[in-house]
């Protein structure tokens, strides 16, 4: 048997270090979100005095630290409650895949230790929820991550915050809700009564800038990679390096400062000193992510992919070129995911452009795409939109960077005219389309040949 391409060790990643670049890693502190955490702390402080926390709404785009901030601050509160022997229960519930108050209420019953009342009428389900809360007692803080998945079904969001006022729960029960959403407009669509009762405090997480992302990446890198230390500047302007143990999280960094006898709060993080990362790697990852979404998750993904690419090339050092390759790869993955999640009409519009491009046609006009589109709708027995509505779907594909829409001279009736071409490889688009079950009976090769003949 030849030598395996797999290994238990890495020349780039520290042992156990890759976990610090995974999406499920939650840091214990978020220095870049100090102001937002202080606002959340104000909402939670009443719970430390036994009168229940305020309701709060955390909003901002994905990758801005909303969930991590909630977890970190609730951990602080839980530690305090345990030391003071306070009755406190926290529930972190993801609403991914939850589209109704009914399903959410059933899930919360289980999370609180009660039976799942699925199958009962809504009012009975809520009765089970109140009974579960009464059994738990004390302060109950429910964190609803991705709360916008509920849409406009806000019955439970109206009922939960008013459970005490309406005597749904006992006098010793103090429920509150922290909603977390990536959709900045979702809250505005709630019923005014639900909106007013649910959110006492609203906390917005603005996108990270390049400096924030550089610091986040530096802290992660110091644990993820071999021979990588943090570099700080002290109040006197002197620079010094700090080595961080993998065993802890932020506590290990505090311990390193204490060992040096230096006040960490008086120092400024400058970056990293590393034998496996070139100087431009972290600034480049931070810049790419800041220019796009300002997302820490995205920046960390670039860094993880760049290191993996370097390792696959047997390179002892992660270079800027590896970051560029990582960004290109991540963009392709995002576009493919966007194609996979299109509606049927979106897939039909994409398929029509793809077939024409496979038939060596490029910069095709709307009416050309529409001819192929009509043929496809007949093949899969789908609703056939008017040409203008089909063109709207093509414009949406342009916004998703899947195809390129160019305005040309005015159309025959004086309206806007467009030409379209793929921004992705036709083979990539075809792979996605052939995986769509609605297209199981479509022979793309035959259709392409038909348009070649025409």
Buried (B, 14 or more C-beta within 10 A) or exposed (E): EEEEEEEEEBEBBBEEBBEBBEEEBBBBBBBBBEEBBEBBBBBBEBBBEBEBBBBBBBBBBEBBBBBBBBBBBBEBBBEBBEEEEBBBBBBBBBBEEBEBBBBBBBBBBBBBEBEBBBEBEBEEBBBBBBBBBBEBBBBBBBBBBBBBBBEEBBBBBBBBBBBBEEEBBEEEBBBBBBBBBBBEEBBEEBBEEBBEBBBBBBBEBEBBEBEBBBBBBBBBBBBBBBEBBBBBBBEEEEEBBBBBEBEEBBEBBEEBBEEEEBEBEEBEBBBBBBEBBBEBBBBBBBBBBBEBBBBBBBBBBBBBBBBBBBBEEEBEBBBBBBBBBBBEBBEEEBBBEBBEEBEBBBBBBBBBBBBBBBBEBEBBBBEBBBBBBBBBBEBBEBEBBEBEEBBEBBBBBBEBEBBBBEEEEEEEEEEEBBBBBBBBEBEBBBEBBEEBEBBEEBEBEEBBBBBEEE
